[in-house]
Amino acid sequence: MPSGKRINKAELFSWETRSAIAISSARAIAYIHSTSPTAAHGNIKSSNILLTGDNEARLSEHGIITLYNIRNSDVGYLTVPEVKGVQTISQKADVYSFGILLLELLTGKPPTSISASEDPDLIDWIMSVPQEQWTVEVLDLTVSMNNSVVEEMLQFLQLAIHCCEQSPNLRPEMSEVAQQIEQIRGSTIMRNNWSTSDSEEQYLNEEDVFYDAI
């Protein structure tokens, strides 16, 4: 595979691109987890995701976290509540980190504050916003104002929050996360197809009326 490019926020204006990154990343992590009950990536964060020319996500630095001190490096696991060092890397910690990545894609915001005196971390900020205000306050609506896309983003948001449960035992398996993402995307595509079909049928009916009137 040719060398990939790292995620550039300025290029992520399309929800199609962001959702494609979410799906391919989830599949990749689920595959790693399927190889062994203890297999984990160990360093999931946006800067470790490379994009192909078709915006397919490729995970980099798999396993490299074991080579250095986890608390002295800029890693995705810094935000995982239970991770205290390399020995606590786990599949459920991967799930948490993926949830944070998904929140980045949904909000367009960084996962952590630069300093403790500034705004809270991304997940804490989202949980402080009333659920009825998520659409306006949390989601990055610059990607789309389409109702079906907004509904999909809200479902992704609920899934991301589930991934970021404080207790590892409450988080889903990565295979379940990948499956849910595919189901959400599939439902949106079906709704859009139905909407297109309805519009075409309405157009044809109007055309029939026009010709009948001639």
Backbone as JSON Lines, residues from 0, in Angstrom:
{"i":0,"aa":"M","n":[0.85,-1.2,0.0],"ca":[0.0,0.0,0.0],"c":[0.88,1.24,0.0]}
{"i":1,"aa":"P","n":[0.59,2.24,-0.82],"ca":[1.36,3.48,-0.81],"c":[1.24,4.14,0.55]}
{"i":2,"aa":"S","n":[2.23,4.97,0.88],"ca":[2.19,5.65,2.18],"c":[0.96,6.51,2.28]}
{"i":3,"aa":"G","n":[0.29,6.47,3.45],"ca":[-0.95,7.21,3.62],"c":[-0.7,8.6,4.15]}
{"i":4,"aa":"K","n":[-1.76,9.38,4.19],"ca":[-1.68,10.74,4.74],"c":[-2.41,10.76,6.07]}
{"i":5,"aa":"R","n":[-1.92,11.55,7.0],"ca":[-2.57,11.65,8.3],"c":[-3.83,12.51,8.18]}
{"i":6,"aa":"I","n":[-4.73,12.29,9.14],"ca":[-5.98,13.04,9.14],"c":[-5.69,14.53,9.25]}
{"i":7,"aa":"N","n":[-6.28,15.29,8.36],"ca":[-6.18,16.75,8.38],"c":[-7.58,17.29,8.61]}
{"i":8,"aa":"K","n":[-7.77,17.97,9.74],"ca":[-9.11,18.44,10.1],"c":[-9.73,19.29,8.99]}
{"i":9,"aa":"A","n":[-8.93,20.07,8.3],"ca":[-9.46,20.95,7.26],"c":[-10.07,20.16,6.11]}
{"i":10,"aa":"E","n":[-9.62,18.9,5.95],"ca":[-10.12,18.09,4.86],"c":[-11.36,17.3,5.26]}
{"i":11,"aa":"L","n":[-11.71,17.31,6.54],"ca":[-12.81,16.49,7.01],"c":[-14.14,17.24,7.01]}
{"i":12,"aa":"F","n":[-14.43,17.95,5.93],"ca":[-15.67,18.72,5.88],"c":[-16.85,17.85,5.52]}
{"i":13,"aa":"S","n":[-16.61,16.7,4.93],"ca":[-17.68,15.83,4.47],"c":[-18.02,14.77,5.51]}
{"i":14,"aa":"W","n":[-19.31,14.59,5.79],"ca":[-19.7,13.52,6.7],"c":[-19.43,12.16,6.07]}
{"i":15,"aa":"E","n":[-19.52,12.06,4.76],"ca":[-19.19,10.81,4.09],"c":[-17.75,10.4,4.41]}
{"i":16,"aa":"T","n":[-16.85,11.37,4.38],"ca":[-15.45,11.08,4.69],"c":[-15.29,10.68,6.15]}
{"i":17,"aa":"R","n":[-15.92,11.42,7.05],"ca":[-15.78,11.13,8.47],"c":[-16.37,9.77,8.83]}
{"i":18,"aa":"S","n":[-17.55,9.47,8.28],"ca":[-18.17,8.19,8.59],"c":[-17.38,7.03,7.99]}
{"i":19,"aa":"A","n":[-16.76,7.26,6.83],"ca":[-15.91,6.22,6.22],"c":[-14.71,5.94,7.11]}
{"i":20,"aa":"I","n":[-14.14,6.99,7.7],"ca":[-13.02,6.82,8.63],"c":[-13.47,6.02,9.86]}
{"i":21,"aa":"A","n":[-14.65,6.35,10.37],"ca":[-15.17,5.64,11.54],"c":[-15.36,4.16,11.26]}
{"i":22,"aa":"I","n":[-15.95,3.85,10.11],"ca":[-16.23,2.45,9.77],"c":[-14.94,1.66,9.58]}
{"i":23,"aa":"S","n":[-14.02,2.19,8.78],"ca":[-12.8,1.44,8.49],"c":[-11.91,1.32,9.73]}
{"i":24,"aa":"S","n":[-11.9,2.34,10.58],"ca":[-11.13,2.26,11.83],"c":[-11.72,1.21,12.76]}
{"i":25,"aa":"A","n":[-13.03,1.21,12.88],"ca":[-13.7,0.23,13.75],"c":[-13.43,-1.19,13.27]}
{"i":26,"aa":"R","n":[-13.5,-1.4,11.97],"ca":[-13.22,-2.73,11.42],"c":[-11.79,-3.16,11.71]}
{"i":27,"aa":"A","n":[-10.85,-2.22,11.55],"ca":[-9.44,-2.54,11.77],"c":[-9.18,-2.93,13.23]}
{"i":28,"aa":"I","n":[-9.75,-2.16,14.15],"ca":[-9.55,-2.46,15.57],"c":[-10.21,-3.78,15.93]}
{"i":29,"aa":"A","n":[-11.42,-4.0,15.39],"ca":[-12.13,-5.26,15.65],"c":[-11.31,-6.45,15.14]}
{"i":30,"aa":"Y","n":[-10.66,-6.27,14.0],"ca":[-9.83,-7.35,13.47],"c":[-8.66,-7.65,14.4]}
{"i":31,"aa":"I","n":[-7.99,-6.61,14.87],"ca":[-6.88,-6.81,15.81],"c":[-7.35,-7.59,17.03]}
{"i":32,"aa":"H","n":[-8.51,-7.2,17.56],"ca":[-9.04,-7.86,18.75],"c":[-9.41,-9.32,18.48]}
{"i":33,"aa":"S","n":[-9.78,-9.62,17.25],"ca":[-10.2,-10.98,16.91],"c":[-9.03,-11.97,16.86]}
{"i":34,"aa":"T","n":[-7.82,-11.46,16.8],"ca":[-6.65,-12.33,16.66],"c":[-6.26,-13.01,17.96]}
{"i":35,"aa":"S","n":[-6.68,-12.43,19.09],"ca":[-6.35,-13.0,20.4],"c":[-7.2,-12.31,21.46]}
{"i":36,"aa":"P","n":[-7.59,-13.02,22.52],"ca":[-8.38,-12.4,23.58],"c":[-7.69,-11.22,24.26]}
{"i":37,"aa":"T","n":[-6.37,-11.16,24.16],"ca":[-5.64,-10.06,24.8],"c":[-5.03,-9.09,23.79]}
{"i":38,"aa":"A","n":[-5.26,-9.31,22.51],"ca":[-4.68,-8.43,21.48],"c":[-5.33,-7.06,21.53]}
{"i":39,"aa":"A","n":[-4.51,-6.01,21.55],"ca":[-5.0,-4.63,21.57],"c":[-4.06,-3.76,20.76]}
{"i":40,"aa":"H","n":[-4.6,-2.67,20.22],"ca":[-3.76,-1.75,19.45],"c":[-2.83,-0.98,20.38]}
{"i":41,"aa":"G","n":[-3.41,-0.37,21.41],"ca":[-2.61,0.29,22.42],"c":[-2.33,1.77,22.22]}
{"i":42,"aa":"N","n":[-2.71,2.33,21.09],"ca":[-2.38,3.75,20.87],"c":[-3.32,4.37,19.84]}
{"i":43,"aa":"I","n":[-4.6,4.25,20.08],"ca":[-5.59,4.75,19.12],"c":[-5.83,6.24,19.33]}
{"i":44,"aa":"K","n":[-5.54,7.03,18.33],"ca":[-5.79,8.47,18.35],"c":[-5.81,8.94,16.9]}
{"i":45,"aa":"S","n":[-6.35,10.11,16.67],"ca":[-6.54,10.59,15.3],"c":[-5.24,10.72,14.53]}
{"i":46,"aa":"S","n":[-4.16,11.11,15.21],"ca":[-2.89,11.29,14.5],"c":[-2.25,9.97,14.09]}
{"i":47,"aa":"N","n":[-2.78,8.86,14.59],"ca":[-2.27,7.54,14.2],"c":[-3.14,6.88,13.14]}
{"i":48,"aa":"I","n":[-4.03,7.65,12.53],"ca":[-4.86,7.12,11.46],"c":[-4.41,7.73,10.15]}
{"i":49,"aa":"L","n":[-4.02,6.87,9.23],"ca":[-3.6,7.3,7.9],"c":[-4.73,7.04,6.92]}
{"i":50,"aa":"L","n":[-4.89,7.94,5.95],"ca":[-5.95,7.8,4.95],"c":[-5.37,7.43,3.6]}
{"i":51,"aa":"T","n":[-6.03,6.47,2.94],"ca":[-5.66,6.14,1.57],"c":[-6.29,7.18,0.64]}
{"i":52,"aa":"G","n":[-6.04,7.04,-0.65],"ca":[-6.63,7.97,-1.61],"c":[-8.14,7.91,-1.63]}
{"i":53,"aa":"D","n":[-8.71,6.77,-1.19],"ca":[-10.16,6.61,-1.13],"c":[-10.71,6.9,0.26]}
{"i":54,"aa":"N","n":[-9.9,7.55,1.1],"ca":[-10.28,7.89,2.47],"c":[-10.58,6.67,3.32]}
{"i":55,"aa":"E","n":[-9.93,5.55,3.01],"ca":[-9.99,4.38,3.88],"c":[-8.96,4.58,5.0]}
{"i":56,"aa":"A","n":[-9.37,4.3,6.22],"ca":[-8.47,4.49,7.36],"c":[-7.53,3.31,7.54]}
{"i":57,"aa":"R","n":[-6.28,3.6,7.84],"ca":[-5.28,2.59,8.16],"c":[-4.65,2.97,9.5]}
{"i":58,"aa":"L","n":[-4.63,2.04,10.44],"ca":[-4.08,2.32,11.76],"c":[-2.57,2.16,11.76]}
{"i":59,"aa":"S","n":[-1.87,3.14,12.3],"ca":[-0.42,3.05,12.42],"c":[-0.03,2.85,13.88]}
{"i":60,"aa":"E","n":[1.23,2.53,14.11],"ca":[1.82,2.38,15.44],"c":[1.17,1.27,16.27]}
{"i":61,"aa":"H","n":[0.67,0.23,15.61],"ca":[0.11,-0.9,16.35],"c":[1.2,-1.58,17.16]}
{"i":62,"aa":"G","n":[1.02,-1.63,18.47],"ca":[1.95,-2.32,19.35],"c":[3.14,-1.51,19.8]}
{"i":63,"aa":"I","n":[3.35,-0.34,19.21],"ca":[4.55,0.44,19.54],"c":[4.49,1.02,20.95]}
{"i":64,"aa":"I","n":[3.27,1.1,21.51],"ca":[3.11,1.68,22.84],"c":[3.9,0.92,23.9]}
{"i":65,"aa":"T","n":[4.14,-0.37,23.67],"ca":[4.87,-1.18,24.65],"c":[6.35,-0.83,24.72]}
{"i":66,"aa":"L","n":[6.82,0.01,23.79],"ca":[8.24,0.33,23.73],"c":[8.62,1.56,24.54]}
{"i":67,"aa":"Y","n":[7.63,2.31,25.05],"ca":[7.98,3.5,25.81],"c":[6.98,3.75,26.93]}
{"i":68,"aa":"N","n":[7.29,4.69,27.78],"ca":[6.49,5.0,28.95],"c":[5.2,5.67,28.54]}
{"i":69,"aa":"I","n":[4.08,5.06,28.87],"ca":[2.78,5.56,28.41],"c":[2.45,6.93,29.0]}
{"i":70,"aa":"R","n":[2.96,7.24,30.19],"ca":[2.63,8.51,30.82],"c":[3.55,9.64,30.37]}
{"i":71,"aa":"N","n":[4.55,9.33,29.61],"ca":[5.47,10.37,29.14],"c":[5.37,10.58,27.64]}
{"i":72,"aa":"S","n":[4.24,10.25,27.07],"ca":[4.09,10.36,25.63],"c":[2.7,10.85,25.27]}
{"i":73,"aa":"D","n":[2.59,11.4,24.08],"ca":[1.32,11.95,23.6],"c":[0.53,10.83,22.96]}
{"i":74,"aa":"V","n":[-0.23,10.11,23.77],"ca":[-0.94,8.94,23.25],"c":[-2.42,9.05,23.54]}
{"i":75,"aa":"G","n":[-3.22,8.32,22.74],"ca":[-4.65,8.32,22.94],"c":[-5.06,7.76,24.28]}
{"i":76,"aa":"Y","n":[-4.25,6.83,24.84],"ca":[-4.6,6.2,26.09],"c":[-4.5,7.13,27.29]}
{"i":77,"aa":"L","n":[-3.96,8.33,27.11],"ca":[-3.9,9.27,28.23],"c":[-5.29,9.6,28.75]}
{"i":78,"aa":"T","n":[-6.32,9.46,27.92],"ca":[-7.67,9.82,28.33],"c":[-8.45,8.65,28.91]}
{"i":79,"aa":"V","n":[-7.92,7.43,28.84],"ca":[-8.64,6.24,29.32],"c":[-8.53,6.17,30.84]}
{"i":80,"aa":"P","n":[-9.67,6.14,31.55],"ca":[-9.64,6.26,33.02],"c":[-8.78,5.22,33.72]}
{"i":81,"aa":"E","n":[-8.88,3.95,33.29],"ca":[-8.23,2.88,34.04],"c":[-6.78,2.62,33.65]}
{"i":82,"aa":"V","n":[-6.29,3.27,32.59],"ca":[-4.94,2.99,32.11],"c":[-3.91,3.74,32.95]}
{"i":83,"aa":"K","n":[-3.06,2.99,33.63],"ca":[-2.01,3.57,34.48],"c":[-0.62,3.31,33.92]}
{"i":84,"aa":"G","n":[-0.52,2.45,32.95],"ca":[0.77,2.12,32.36],"c":[0.58,1.07,31.29]}
{"i":85,"aa":"V","n":[1.67,0.64,30.69],"ca":[1.61,-0.33,29.6],"c":[0.9,-1.61,30.02]}
{"i":86,"aa":"Q","n":[1.05,-2.01,31.28],"ca":[0.48,-3.26,31.73],"c":[-1.05,-3.23,31.76]}
{"i":87,"aa":"T","n":[-1.66,-2.07,31.71],"ca":[-3.12,-1.97,31.76],"c":[-3.74,-1.74,30.39]}
{"i":88,"aa":"I","n":[-2.97,-1.83,29.34],"ca":[-3.51,-1.75,27.98],"c":[-4.44,-2.94,27.77]}
{"i":89,"aa":"S","n":[-5.6,-2.69,27.19],"ca":[-6.58,-3.76,27.0],"c":[-7.48,-3.46,25.82]}
{"i":90,"aa":"Q","n":[-8.29,-4.44,25.44],"ca":[-9.24,-4.24,24.36],"c":[-10.3,-3.21,24.75]}
{"i":91,"aa":"K","n":[-10.73,-3.24,26.0],"ca":[-11.74,-2.27,26.44],"c":[-11.16,-0.86,26.49]}
{"i":92,"aa":"A","n":[-9.86,-0.73,26.73],"ca":[-9.23,0.58,26.65],"c":[-9.19,1.06,25.2]}
{"i":93,"aa":"D","n":[-8.96,0.14,24.27],"ca":[-9.05,0.47,22.84],"c":[-10.44,1.0,22.5]}
{"i":94,"aa":"V","n":[-11.46,0.35,23.04],"ca":[-12.84,0.78,22.78],"c":[-13.06,2.21,23.26]}
{"i":95,"aa":"Y","n":[-12.55,2.51,24.45],"ca":[-12.68,3.87,24.98],"c":[-11.99,4.87,24.05]}
{"i":96,"aa":"S","n":[-10.77,4.55,23.64],"ca":[-10.03,5.46,22.76],"c":[-10.72,5.64,21.42]}
{"i":97,"aa":"F","n":[-11.33,4.57,20.91],"ca":[-12.09,4.7,19.67],"c":[-13.29,5.61,19.88]}
{"i":98,"aa":"G","n":[-13.94,5.5,21.04],"ca":[-15.06,6.39,21.34],"c":[-14.65,7.85,21.3]}
{"i":99,"aa":"I","n":[-13.47,8.15,21.84],"ca":[-12.94,9.52,21.8],"c":[-12.68,9.95,20.36]}
{"i":100,"aa":"L","n":[-12.1,9.05,19.56],"ca":[-11.87,9.34,18.15],"c":[-13.18,9.65,17.44]}
{"i":101,"aa":"L","n":[-14.21,8.87,17.72],"ca":[-15.52,9.1,17.11],"c":[-16.08,10.46,17.53]}
{"i":102,"aa":"L","n":[-15.88,10.84,18.78],"ca":[-16.33,12.15,19.24],"c":[-15.6,13.27,18.51]}
{"i":103,"aa":"E","n":[-14.32,13.08,18.23],"ca":[-13.57,14.07,17.44],"c":[-14.19,14.25,16.06]}
{"i":104,"aa":"L","n":[-14.54,13.13,15.43],"ca":[-15.13,13.18,14.09],"c":[-16.5,13.86,14.11]}
{"i":105,"aa":"L","n":[-17.23,13.67,15.2],"ca":[-18.58,14.23,15.31],"c":[-18.59,15.71,15.66]}
{"i":106,"aa":"T","n":[-17.62,16.13,16.46],"ca":[-17.62,17.5,16.98],"c":[-16.62,18.42,16.3]}
{"i":107,"aa":"G","n":[-15.56,17.85,15.72],"ca":[-14.49,18.66,15.15],"c":[-13.62,19.3,16.22]}
{"i":108,"aa":"K","n":[-13.7,18.77,17.46],"ca":[-12.94,19.34,18.58],"c":[-11.84,18.37,19.03]}
{"i":109,"aa":"P","n":[-10.77,18.88,19.64],"ca":[-9.71,18.01,20.16],"c":[-10.2,17.23,21.37]}
{"i":110,"aa":"P","n":[-9.58,16.08,21.65],"ca":[-10.07,15.22,22.74],"c":[-9.77,15.73,24.14]}
{"i":111,"aa":"T","n":[-8.72,16.52,24.3],"ca":[-8.34,16.99,25.63],"c":[-8.01,18.47,25.61]}
{"i":112,"aa":"S","n":[-8.08,19.08,26.78],"ca":[-7.7,20.48,26.92],"c":[-6.19,20.6,26.93]}
{"i":113,"aa":"I","n":[-5.69,21.76,26.55],"ca":[-4.26,22.01,26.58],"c":[-3.76,22.11,28.02]}
{"i":114,"aa":"S","n":[-4.58,22.68,28.89],"ca":[-4.2,22.76,30.31],"c":[-5.44,22.55,31.17]}
{"i":115,"aa":"A","n":[-5.22,22.19,32.41],"ca":[-6.32,21.9,33.31],"c":[-7.18,23.12,33.59]}
{"i":116,"aa":"S","n":[-6.63,24.31,33.39],"ca":[-7.36,25.54,33.7],"c":[-8.34,25.91,32.59]}
{"i":117,"aa":"E","n":[-8.23,25.22,31.45],"ca":[-9.11,25.54,30.33],"c":[-10.35,24.65,30.36]}
{"i":118,"aa":"D","n":[-11.0,24.5,29.22],"ca":[-12.24,23.72,29.15],"c":[-11.99,22.27,29.55]}
{"i":119,"aa":"P","n":[-13.06,21.56,29.97],"ca":[-12.9,20.14,30.33],"c":[-12.6,19.29,29.1]}
{"i":120,"aa":"D","n":[-12.18,18.05,29.34],"ca":[-11.95,17.13,28.24],"c":[-13.24,16.95,27.44]}
{"i":121,"aa":"L","n":[-13.09,16.47,26.21],"ca":[-14.21,16.4,25.27],"c":[-15.39,15.62,25.82]}
{"i":122,"aa":"I","n":[-15.14,14.43,26.35],"ca":[-16.24,13.6,26.84],"c":[-16.93,14.26,28.03]}
{"i":123,"aa":"D","n":[-16.17,14.9,28.91],"ca":[-16.77,15.59,30.06],"c":[-17.62,16.77,29.61]}
{"i":124,"aa":"W","n":[-17.14,17.5,28.6],"ca":[-17.9,18.63,28.08],"c":[-19.21,18.16,27.47]}
{"i":125,"aa":"I","n":[-19.17,17.1,26.68],"ca":[-20.38,16.59,26.04],"c":[-21.4,16.16,27.09]}
{"i":126,"aa":"M","n":[-20.95,15.47,28.12],"ca":[-21.87,14.99,29.14],"c":[-22.45,16.13,29.97]}
{"i":127,"aa":"S","n":[-21.82,17.31,29.91],"ca":[-22.36,18.46,30.64],"c":[-23.44,19.19,29.84]}
{"i":128,"aa":"V","n":[-23.56,18.87,28.56],"ca":[-24.55,19.52,27.7],"c":[-25.85,18.71,27.75]}
{"i":129,"aa":"P","n":[-27.0,19.35,28.01],"ca":[-28.28,18.63,28.01],"c":[-28.5,17.91,26.68]}
{"i":130,"aa":"Q","n":[-29.03,16.7,26.74],"ca":[-29.16,15.87,25.54],"c":[-29.98,16.55,24.45]}
{"i":131,"aa":"E","n":[-30.99,17.31,24.84],"ca":[-31.83,17.97,23.84],"c":[-31.08,19.07,23.09]}
{"i":132,"aa":"Q","n":[-29.91,19.45,23.58],"ca":[-29.11,20.49,22.91],"c":[-27.93,19.92,22.13]}
{"i":133,"aa":"W","n":[-27.8,18.6,22.08],"ca":[-26.66,18.0,21.41],"c":[-26.55,18.39,19.94]}
{"i":134,"aa":"T","n":[-27.68,18.44,19.26],"ca":[-27.64,18.75,17.83],"c":[-26.99,20.1,17.58]}
{"i":135,"aa":"V","n":[-27.39,21.1,18.35],"ca":[-26.91,22.47,18.13],"c":[-25.56,22.72,18.8]}
{"i":136,"aa":"E","n":[-25.39,22.2,20.01],"ca":[-24.21,22.54,20.81],"c":[-23.02,21.6,20.59]}
{"i":137,"aa":"V","n":[-23.28,20.34,20.27],"ca":[-22.21,19.34,20.23],"c":[-21.77,18.98,18.82]}
{"i":138,"aa":"L","n":[-22.72,18.68,17.95],"ca":[-22.38,18.21,16.61],"c":[-21.77,19.31,15.75]}
{"i":139,"aa":"D","n":[-20.83,18.93,14.91],"ca":[-20.24,19.85,13.94],"c":[-21.13,19.87,12.71]}
{"i":140,"aa":"L","n":[-22.08,20.79,12.7],"ca":[-23.07,20.84,11.62],"c":[-22.54,21.48,10.35]}
{"i":141,"aa":"T","n":[-21.26,21.85,10.33],"ca":[-20.69,22.35,9.08],"c":[-20.62,21.24,8.03]}
{"i":142,"aa":"V","n":[-20.69,19.98,8.48],"ca":[-20.59,18.87,7.52],"c":[-21.89,18.67,6.76]}
{"i":143,"aa":"S","n":[-23.02,18.97,7.4],"ca":[-24.31,18.77,6.73],"c":[-25.44,19.24,7.63]}
{"i":144,"aa":"M","n":[-26.5,19.76,7.01],"ca":[-27.72,20.09,7.74],"c":[-28.85,19.15,7.33]}
{"i":145,"aa":"N","n":[-28.51,18.11,6.55],"ca":[-29.49,17.13,6.12],"c":[-30.03,16.37,7.33]}
{"i":146,"aa":"N","n":[-31.35,16.24,7.42],"ca":[-31.96,15.62,8.59],"c":[-31.48,14.19,8.81]}
{"i":147,"aa":"S","n":[-31.35,13.42,7.73],"ca":[-30.92,12.03,7.88],"c":[-29.48,11.95,8.36]}
{"i":148,"aa":"V","n":[-28.64,12.88,7.93],"ca":[-27.24,12.91,8.38],"c":[-27.18,13.29,9.86]}
{"i":149,"aa":"V","n":[-27.95,14.29,10.26],"ca":[-27.98,14.7,11.66],"c":[-28.45,13.55,12.55]}
{"i":150,"aa":"E","n":[-29.47,12.83,12.1],"ca":[-29.97,11.68,12.86],"c":[-28.89,10.62,12.99]}
{"i":151,"aa":"E","n":[-28.16,10.39,11.91],"ca":[-27.07,9.41,11.95],"c":[-25.97,9.86,12.91]}
{"i":152,"aa":"M","n":[-25.63,11.14,12.88],"ca":[-24.6,11.66,13.77],"c":[-25.01,11.51,15.23]}
{"i":153,"aa":"L","n":[-26.28,11.72,15.52],"ca":[-26.76,11.57,16.9],"c":[-26.65,10.11,17.35]}
{"i":154,"aa":"Q","n":[-26.93,9.18,16.44],"ca":[-26.78,7.76,16.79],"c":[-25.32,7.41,17.01]}
{"i":155,"aa":"F","n":[-24.44,7.96,16.17],"ca":[-23.01,7.76,16.37],"c":[-22.58,8.34,17.72]}
{"i":156,"aa":"L","n":[-23.15,9.48,18.09],"ca":[-22.8,10.13,19.35],"c":[-23.18,9.24,20.53]}
{"i":157,"aa":"Q","n":[-24.37,8.66,20.48],"ca":[-24.79,7.75,21.55],"c":[-23.85,6.56,21.65]}
{"i":158,"aa":"L","n":[-23.44,6.03,20.5],"ca":[-22.52,4.9,20.49],"c":[-21.15,5.3,21.07]}
{"i":159,"aa":"A","n":[-20.67,6.48,20.7],"ca":[-19.38,6.96,21.2],"c":[-19.41,7.1,22.72]}
{"i":160,"aa":"I","n":[-20.5,7.63,23.25],"ca":[-20.64,7.79,24.7],"c":[-20.65,6.42,25.38]}
{"i":161,"aa":"H","n":[-21.3,5.45,24.75],"ca":[-21.32,4.08,25.29],"c":[-19.9,3.51,25.33]}
{"i":162,"aa":"C","n":[-19.12,3.8,24.3],"ca":[-17.72,3.34,24.26],"c":[-16.89,3.98,25.37]}
{"i":163,"aa":"C","n":[-17.3,5.16,25.81],"ca":[-16.53,5.92,26.8],"c":[-17.05,5.77,28.22]}
{"i":164,"aa":"E","n":[-17.77,4.68,28.48],"ca":[-18.21,4.41,29.85],"c":[-16.99,4.35,30.77]}
{"i":165,"aa":"Q","n":[-17.14,4.86,31.98],"ca":[-16.03,4.86,32.94],"c":[-15.6,3.44,33.3]}
{"i":166,"aa":"S","n":[-16.56,2.56,33.45],"ca":[-16.25,1.17,33.79],"c":[-15.99,0.37,32.51]}
{"i":167,"aa":"P","n":[-14.84,-0.29,32.4],"ca":[-14.55,-1.09,31.2],"c":[-15.6,-2.15,30.93]}
{"i":168,"aa":"N","n":[-16.18,-2.72,31.99],"ca":[-17.16,-3.79,31.83],"c":[-18.45,-3.32,31.16]}
{"i":169,"aa":"L","n":[-18.7,-2.01,31.2],"ca":[-19.92,-1.46,30.59],"c":[-19.73,-1.11,29.12]}
{"i":170,"aa":"R","n":[-18.49,-1.12,28.66],"ca":[-18.22,-0.79,27.26],"c":[-18.5,-1.99,26.36]}
{"i":171,"aa":"P","n":[-18.95,-1.74,25.12],"ca":[-19.21,-2.85,24.2],"c":[-17.91,-3.45,23.68]}
{"i":172,"aa":"E","n":[-18.02,-4.63,23.09],"ca":[-16.88,-5.22,22.38],"c":[-16.69,-4.45,21.07]}
{"i":173,"aa":"M","n":[-15.46,-4.42,20.58],"ca":[-15.19,-3.67,19.35],"c":[-15.92,-4.26,18.15]}
{"i":174,"aa":"S","n":[-16.13,-5.57,18.14],"ca":[-16.89,-6.19,17.05],"c":[-18.33,-5.68,17.04]}
{"i":175,"aa":"E","n":[-18.89,-5.47,18.23],"ca":[-20.25,-4.93,18.34],"c":[-20.29,-3.48,17.86]}
{"i":176,"aa":"V","n":[-19.26,-2.72,18.19],"ca":[-19.19,-1.32,17.77],"c":[-19.16,-1.23,16.24]}
{"i":177,"aa":"A","n":[-18.3,-2.04,15.62],"ca":[-18.2,-2.04,14.16],"c":[-19.53,-2.42,13.52]}
{"i":178,"aa":"Q","n":[-20.19,-3.41,14.09],"ca":[-21.48,-3.86,13.56],"c":[-22.53,-2.76,13.68]}
{"i":179,"aa":"Q","n":[-22.56,-2.08,14.82],"ca":[-23.55,-1.01,15.02],"c":[-23.31,0.15,14.06]}
{"i":180,"aa":"I","n":[-22.05,0.5,13.84],"ca":[-21.74,1.58,12.91],"c":[-22.23,1.24,11.51]}
{"i":181,"aa":"E","n":[-22.0,0.0,11.09],"ca":[-22.43,-0.43,9.76],"c":[-23.95,-0.42,9.66]}
{"i":182,"aa":"Q","n":[-24.63,-0.82,10.73],"ca":[-26.09,-0.81,10.73],"c":[-26.64,0.61,10.65]}
{"i":183,"aa":"I","n":[-26.04,1.52,11.4],"ca":[-26.48,2.92,11.37],"c":[-26.29,3.51,9.98]}
{"i":184,"aa":"R","n":[-25.11,3.27,9.39],"ca":[-24.84,3.77,8.04],"c":[-25.79,3.16,7.04]}
{"i":185,"aa":"G","n":[-26.05,1.86,7.17],"ca":[-26.95,1.18,6.24],"c":[-28.36,1.74,6.29]}
{"i":186,"aa":"S","n":[-28.83,2.04,7.51],"ca":[-30.17,2.6,7.66],"c":[-30.27,3.97,7.01]}
{"i":187,"aa":"T","n":[-29.24,4.79,7.16],"ca":[-29.23,6.12,6.55],"c":[-29.24,6.03,5.03]}
{"i":188,"aa":"I","n":[-28.44,5.14,4.48],"ca":[-28.39,4.97,3.02],"c":[-29.74,4.53,2.5]}
{"i":189,"aa":"M","n":[-30.4,3.61,3.23],"ca":[-31.73,3.14,2.8],"c":[-32.74,4.28,2.84]}
{"i":190,"aa":"R","n":[-32.69,5.1,3.91],"ca":[-33.62,6.24,4.0],"c":[-33.39,7.22,2.85]}
{"i":191,"aa":"N","n":[-32.13,7.47,2.54],"ca":[-31.82,8.39,1.44],"c":[-32.29,7.84,0.11]}
{"i":192,"aa":"N","n":[-32.14,6.52,-0.07],"ca":[-32.61,5.9,-1.31],"c":[-34.11,5.99,-1.43]}
{"i":193,"aa":"W","n":[-34.81,5.75,-0.31],"ca":[-36.26,5.87,-0.33],"c":[-36.69,7.3,-0.65]}
{"i":194,"aa":"S","n":[-35.99,8.26,-0.05],"ca":[-36.31,9.67,-0.29],"c":[-36.11,10.02,-1.75]}
{"i":195,"aa":"T","n":[-35.03,9.52,-2.35],"ca":[-34.76,9.78,-3.76],"c":[-35.83,9.15,-4.63]}
{"i":196,"aa":"S","n":[-36.23,7.91,-4.29],"ca":[-37.25,7.22,-5.07],"c":[-38.58,7.95,-4.99]}
{"i":197,"aa":"D","n":[-38.93,8.44,-3.78],"ca":[-40.18,9.18,-3.62],"c":[-40.16,10.45,-4.44]}
{"i":198,"aa":"S","n":[-39.01,11.15,-4.46],"ca":[-38.9,12.39,-5.23],"c":[-39.04,12.12,-6.72]}
{"i":199,"aa":"E","n":[-38.41,11.03,-7.19],"ca":[-38.5,10.68,-8.6],"c":[-39.92,10.31,-8.98]}
{"i":200,"aa":"E","n":[-40.61,9.57,-8.08],"ca":[-41.99,9.18,-8.35],"c":[-42.89,10.41,-8.41]}
{"i":201,"aa":"Q","n":[-42.67,11.36,-7.48],"ca":[-43.45,12.58,-7.49],"c":[-43.22,13.37,-8.77]}
{"i":202,"aa":"Y","n":[-41.95,13.42,-9.23],"ca":[-41.62,14.12,-10.46],"c":[-42.33,13.49,-11.64]}
{"i":203,"aa":"L","n":[-42.33,12.14,-11.69],"ca":[-42.98,11.45,-12.8],"c":[-44.49,11.68,-12.78]}
{"i":204,"aa":"N","n":[-45.09,11.68,-11.59],"ca":[-46.52,11.93,-11.49],"c":[-46.87,13.33,-11.96]}
{"i":205,"aa":"E","n":[-46.03,14.31,-11.58],"ca":[-46.26,15.68,-12.02],"c":[-46.11,15.8,-13.52]}
{"i":206,"aa":"E","n":[-45.17,15.02,-14.09],"ca":[-44.96,15.04,-15.54],"c":[-46.18,14.46,-16.25]}
{"i":207,"aa":"D","n":[-46.78,13.39,-15.68],"ca":[-47.98,12.8,-16.27],"c":[-49.12,13.81,-16.28]}
{"i":208,"aa":"V","n":[-49.27,14.53,-15.16],"ca":[-50.32,15.54,-15.08],"c":[-50.1,16.61,-16.14]}
{"i":209,"aa":"F","n":[-48.83,17.0,-16.33],"ca":[-48.51,18.03,-17.31],"c":[-48.91,17.58,-18.72]}
{"i":210,"aa":"Y","n":[-48.56,16.34,-19.07],"ca":[-48.85,15.87,-20.43],"c":[-50.34,15.62,-20.61]}
{"i":211,"aa":"D","n":[-51.03,15.21,-19.53],"ca":[-52.47,15.02,-19.63],"c":[-53.18,16.33,-19.88]}
{"i":212,"aa":"A","n":[-52.58,17.41,-19.39],"ca":[-53.23,18.71,-19.52],"c":[-53.03,19.3,-20.91]}
{"i":213,"aa":"I","n":[-52.06,18.76,-21.66],"ca":[-51.79,19.32,-23.0],"c":[-52.88,18.89,-23.99]}
